[in-house]
Amino acid sequence: MSLYSAVFTVLLLLAITAPVALSFGFSGAMAARSRFAPLRWFGKTYIAIVRGVPDIAFFLFFVIALDQGIEYLRHKIKCPDWDEPVRQGNDFVVCQIAKMPLGNAPQWVHEAYGFSLAVLTFAIVFGAFAANVIFGAMQSVPRAQMETAEAYGMTRSQTFWRILVPQMWVYALPGLSNLWMVLIKSTPLLFLLGVEDIVYWARDLGGLKSARFTDYPHGDWRMWYFLALLVFYLGFTKVSEIVLGRISSRLSRGQATVAGEAQRKAA
């Protein structure tokens, strides 16, 4: 049942992370092309830093830093009379009521907290890649269309939302599709964030008998468990390809692209 629950956890992670990462990416792309210099610098720095750091290093650093940052703020608010240093050698020590989550909290609270950190971390990492893709897609929309909209009296905001955004998805979808596939393949990184995912359970359940599963009825079946995971991921990516293909076809309708031209000739 833990393995089946882990499958649901992975699917829930993808369902939540994808729109959150897309919103991060869209916001980052808007910031990167902003006329306001500090905002433009922030957007380009966000894209450059996250894309330039290995995912595993970022996952390990960011989660620890975020967790300790939250506990430090709670510590300052809830324990103002604390006179001991927070940093004690290699240990990070705060008062008990500042812990996140509390030590006496139910197990589901600990799991929900770890899952939330995982969603935020995945969203920030893949949001940076999505921002770079969306920024390039915005640059690919023909400038002549923007100038025509301005000539008809549209404001900068109207031109952006009515002309640029609807068309840029056609150019962004191939890159976003690849990011979706990479996101699917990156779900085993959940284990680094303290979330027991399907790869963890496949290894644990398929391995030899241990003190945790002394009465398990088979020997080392890890090959079969990982084969099942192979089928699961291949099936999931195939379904994703079909859905993304239909979305691409829908977005290309009426557009001045190769796919849009092929649709017009077929009609």
N, C-alpha and C positions, 0 to 999 in steps of 0.2 A: 504493500500500500504506500510505503514511503517513495518507492520508485514512481508509481502512478501519480502521487502528489507532486513529485518533482517535475514531471512532464507538464502538469498544470501550472506550476510555478514558472517554468520557462516560457510557456505560451502567454501567461499573464505579463511577464516581463516584456516580451516583444510587443504585446498589445498596448502597454502603457508607454514604453520607451520610444517607440517609433513616432507617435505624434509629438511627444515632448521634445525629442531630438530634432524633429522637423521644425518645431517652433523656435528652438535655440538656433538652428541653422538659418531660418528666415530672418530672425532678429539680428544675427551676426552679419548676414549679407547686407541687410539694410544699413547696419552701422558702418560696415566697411566701405559703402558707397555714399555715405553721408557727406554733406557739404560742411558740416560742423567738424573741424579738425580733431578735437579731442575724442569725439565719438568715433570718427573714422580710424584714428590710431588704436582705440580700444578694440574695435571690431577686427582690424587686421592683426593686432597682437594676439587676440584670442585664437584666431585661426592658426597663426604661425606657431604659437607655443604648443597648443594641444596636438597639432598635426606633427610637430617635430619631436615629441616625446613618445617613446615606446608605450603601447597600451598597458602592458603589465606594470611598468614603473609608475605610470600615472595612476592606475587603479590602486596600487599599494600606497603611494604617497598621499593621494587626494583623500581617500577614505580615512586614513589615520589622522591627517591634518584636520579634516572636517569634523570628525568625531571628537578630537581633543579640543578643537575650537568651540564647539557647542558646550562641552563640559566645562571649559574654562569660563565662558560667559555665565553659565548657570552657577558656577562656583563663586564668582565675584558677586552675584546678586543674592544668592541664598546663604552664603557663608562669609559675610563681610569681616567677621572677627577672626578668621583663620590666620594664624601667625606663622605657619610653616610654609616653606617654599613648595611651589607646585612641581617644579623639576627637582627630583631627588635622584641624582645619578642618571641611570637609564630609565627610571620609573617616572610616570606621570601620575601624580597623586592629587585627587580632589576629595572634598567631603562626600559622604555617602549620598546625601540628598541631591547632589549635583550630578550623579552618575546618569548616563543615558544608555539604555533605560535603567531604571532603578533595579537594584539587586533582587528585591522581592517581587518584582513585576512578573505577571504570568508569562509562560513561554511564548505565547503568540505575540506578545508585545516585543520581545527580543527578536523574533523572526520578522515581524512587520518593520521594525526599525532597521534591521540589516537589509531587508528587501528595498526599503525606501532609499537607503544609501546607494544600493546597487543601481536602482533606476536613475537616480540623479547622476551618478558617475558615468553610466552608459550614455545618458542624454548629453552630458557635457562633451564627452569624447566624440561621439558620432555627430553631435550637433556642429562641431568644428569642421568636420569633413563635409557635412551637408551645407554649411555656410559657404565653403569654397566652391562647391558644385553650383549652388544657387547664384552666387556672385558671378560666376562665369556664364551661367544661363542668362542672367539679366544683361550682361554685356553682349550676348549673342543676338538679342532682339534688334532687328534693323533700326538704325537711327532715323531713317527716313519716316518711319511710322510715328516715332515720337515727335518729330518736327511737324508732321501733318496734324497731329492732335493739338500741338501748341498753336499751329496756324488757325485752327478752328476755334480757338479761344479757351481751350481746356487749361485749367490750372496745373501746376506741377503735381499736386496730389492726385487730381483726376487722371492725369496722364499715367501716373505710376500705377494706380489701382485698376484702371479700365483698359489700358493698352499694354503696359509692360508686364504686370503680374499674370494676367490670363495667358499670355503667349510664352512667357519664359518657362512654364512647366514642361512644354514640349522639349525644350533643350535640356532641362534639368533631369527629366525622368530617367534617361539611361544611367547617369551617374548615381542618382538616388536608388535605382534598382540594384546597382552593384553594392551600394552601402547597406541595403536591406539584406542582401545575401551575406555580406561580411558580418552584419549584426547577428544573424542566425548562427553563423559559425563561431561567434565570440561568446555565446552563452555559457560555455564551460568555464569562463573566467569568473562566473558567480562563486565558484568555490574559493577563489582568492578573497572574496568579500564576506566569507563566512556563511554563504547560503549553500545548502546541500542540493546540488543540481543532479540531473539525470546521469551525467558522466561519473559523478562521485558515487551514486548508488549502484551504477552498473559495475564499477570496479569493486565496491564493497560487497555487493550481493554475489557477484560472480566469482570472487576470490575463494581461496581455501577456507575451511572452517576456522573460526576464530572464537575468542571468548565471547564476542558479541552475538554470534550465531552458531552456537554449539550444536544445535539439532538440525542444521540445514541439510537437506536431503541429497545434495550433490557436491562434487568436488570443484575443481577449478574450471568454471564455465565462463570465464571472462570473455573468451573469444565469441561466444554465442550472444552474450549481453551486448558487447560492442558491435556485433553484426546487426543486432536489432536496432541499435542507435544509428548505425549507418543507413539502414532502410528508412528509419524515421526521418533523418535529416534530408536524405535524398527525396523522399516523398514530399516533405514540407517545401523544399526548394522548388520542386516541380510544380506544385500547386501555386507557389508564389510567382513562378515564371508565367503561368497561364493568366493569373490575375493581372500581373503587371503588363502583359502583352495586350490585354483588353483595355486597360487604362490608357496605354500608349496609343492604341488605335482610336480611342474616343477623343483624346486630346489633340491628335493630329488632324482630326476632321476639320476641313476648311482652312488649314494653316498653309503657309507658303513654305513647306518643307518637302523633302523627298517622299515621306510617307503620305503627306497630304495630297501631293500631286498624283501618287499611285492610286489613292482612293478616288480622286476625281476621274482618272482615266478608266478605272474599273466601273464607275457609275455610268 
